[in-house]
Amino acid sequence: MAGRVGGSGGSGRPGRSDRGAVDLIEVHRFPNRPVRLPGSLRWDVLSLFQGVLDGLGRAARTYGGIASVGIDSWAVDYGLLDADGQLLGNPYHYRDTRTEGVGERVWETVPARELYRITGLQHLPFNTVFQLAAASGSAQLAAARKLLMIPDLLTHWLTGSVGSEATNASTTGLFDARAGDWSHELMGRLGIDRSLFPAIRRPGDAAGTLLPYVAAETGLPESTPVTAVASHDTASAVAAVPATGPGFAYVSCGTWSLAGLELTEPVVTEASRAANFTNELGLDGSYRFLRNVMGLWLLSESLRTWGERGLPADLAPLMEGAARSRPFAALVDPDDPSFLTPGDMPARIAAYCARTGQQPPTDRAATVRCVLESLALAHRATLRAAADLSGTDIRVVHLVGGGSRNELLCQLTSDATGLPVVAGPAEATALGNVLVQARAQGLVGDRADMRRLVARTQRLRRYEPRGDARAWSAAAARIGLD
């Protein structure tokens, strides 16, 4: 069973997989509502764990039992345990402002170039290394004895075992990209306690079996195994990209757009650092060479703002209006820092346009068009840079995740890149999660076999580029994404 915990919600999806088929059945869905406290933004991780337990219970009642459980979630955030193994407060949300300006402090000890040479990690202000630097000197960190990334924390509560799954560990900024393990040298130089970090687990490793209280709560037997999957949700999504040959790029599109390539070696050149590309571990020791793009967060925050104002925020009519709106009327760089935190996104988009000498969108449909064209341009710029930096030719783009359901975004991405886009599966992360569990039990073959299985059994849609490539080039130049 795939236990999925995402930035906006979680789900429990029992999956069935063998060499002939793979499918998912959603038995439970639960919200993920961050909580604003005085001076901080936190995750309600106890509610999330209860959602996981509820999903396991429903699966047990529906199917009588499950063969394995695997947990994936977003990256960089963590929980701290004290000497008794108790959680020291709800984990900070990566969008909390405590890391503002912290990167510069870290670079005084380990220069940015050296940090990148070791970790291969894209600079994002909320990377775990910067969160820990921001927490330096706090009573909470002083009392901590173990640090567990979010999926490792949930797995710990299910099994009692402690470990750090590799794909998520590789997003911390404290992981040696080439060695594939924690960088104790880096931790020592930054004054970070090495003993906080458990031993590394690999996707497919056994993480234990259910604790008695979990079995009693869910109705599952204590012998139910929990498997370490590719616990960074993007790593699971990339594992399920339905590519059947070389030369593919991917865009895992949801709250964020993770756009890049799958490589056999990290790219840790100065050019790659300057372009802000990351090298995160994928399945079987592969590297996800990608860049984070602020994805459909801009759209979801716009919809939330309109809804709070009592304005119609149904997506379907807005998409129809966006398709009819004038192309390239207004564009933004999705990664502008003004778009990072929660708030009035339509007002921020209008302010960006005014600041850059553009006429702001005239209505809600035009705002949606602005967001989707801007994302397509960001996909274009990121994939072209990834190809240049790695010396790779891209023949096709696989767009997976929730964004694959957005037909206009898929077509615009094809138009912008000048490449075919294969959209789907929308549930790539859950599929990757289930397939790693299935492989651990000998039910499917290697990574290529897993992908062929996804390509053969999932509904996919292909988009071919159309329109004027010169118009896209001119649009990219307007916002510095050429």
Secondary structure as GFF3:
##gff-version 3
##sequence-region A 1 482
A	DSSP	beta_strand	2	5	.	.	.	ID=ss1
A	DSSP	beta_strand	9	13	.	.	.	ID=ss2
A	DSSP	beta_strand	15	17	.	.	.	ID=ss3
A	DSSP	beta_strand	22	24	.	.	.	ID=ss4
A	DSSP	beta_strand	28	31	.	.	.	ID=ss5
A	DSSP	beta_strand	35	37	.	.	.	ID=ss6
A	DSSP	beta_strand	40	42	.	.	.	ID=ss7
A	DSSP	alpha_helix	45	63	.	.	.	ID=ss8
A	DSSP	beta_strand	70	73	.	.	.	ID=ss9
A	DSSP	beta_strand	78	81	.	.	.	ID=ss10
A	DSSP	three_ten_helix	97	99	.	.	.	ID=ss11
A	DSSP	alpha_helix	102	109	.	.	.	ID=ss12
A	DSSP	alpha_helix	112	119	.	.	.	ID=ss13
A	DSSP	alpha_helix	128	135	.	.	.	ID=ss14
A	DSSP	alpha_helix	139	143	.	.	.	ID=ss15
A	DSSP	beta_strand	146	149	.	.	.	ID=ss16
A	DSSP	alpha_helix	150	159	.	.	.	ID=ss17
A	DSSP	beta_strand	164	165	.	.	.	ID=ss18
A	DSSP	alpha_helix	166	169	.	.	.	ID=ss19
A	DSSP	beta_strand	175	176	.	.	.	ID=ss20
A	DSSP	beta_strand	181	182	.	.	.	ID=ss21
A	DSSP	alpha_helix	184	189	.	.	.	ID=ss22
A	DSSP	three_ten_helix	194	196	.	.	.	ID=ss23
A	DSSP	beta_strand	200	201	.	.	.	ID=ss24
A	DSSP	beta_strand	206	209	.	.	.	ID=ss25
A	DSSP	alpha_helix	212	218	.	.	.	ID=ss26
A	DSSP	beta_strand	225	227	.	.	.	ID=ss27
A	DSSP	alpha_helix	233	239	.	.	.	ID=ss28
A	DSSP	beta_strand	248	253	.	.	.	ID=ss29
A	DSSP	beta_strand	256	263	.	.	.	ID=ss30
A	DSSP	alpha_helix	270	274	.	.	.	ID=ss31
A	DSSP	beta_strand	278	281	.	.	.	ID=ss32
A	DSSP	three_ten_helix	283	285	.	.	.	ID=ss33
A	DSSP	beta_strand	287	294	.	.	.	ID=ss34
A	DSSP	alpha_helix	297	308	.	.	.	ID=ss35
A	DSSP	alpha_helix	315	324	.	.	.	ID=ss36
A	DSSP	three_ten_helix	337	339	.	.	.	ID=ss37
A	DSSP	alpha_helix	345	355	.	.	.	ID=ss38
A	DSSP	alpha_helix	364	390	.	.	.	ID=ss39
A	DSSP	beta_strand	396	400	.	.	.	ID=ss40
A	DSSP	three_ten_helix	402	405	.	.	.	ID=ss41
A	DSSP	alpha_helix	407	417	.	.	.	ID=ss42
A	DSSP	beta_strand	421	423	.	.	.	ID=ss43
A	DSSP	alpha_helix	428	440	.	.	.	ID=ss44
A	DSSP	alpha_helix	447	457	.	.	.	ID=ss45
A	DSSP	beta_strand	461	463	.	.	.	ID=ss46
A	DSSP	alpha_helix	469	478	.	.	.	ID=ss47
###
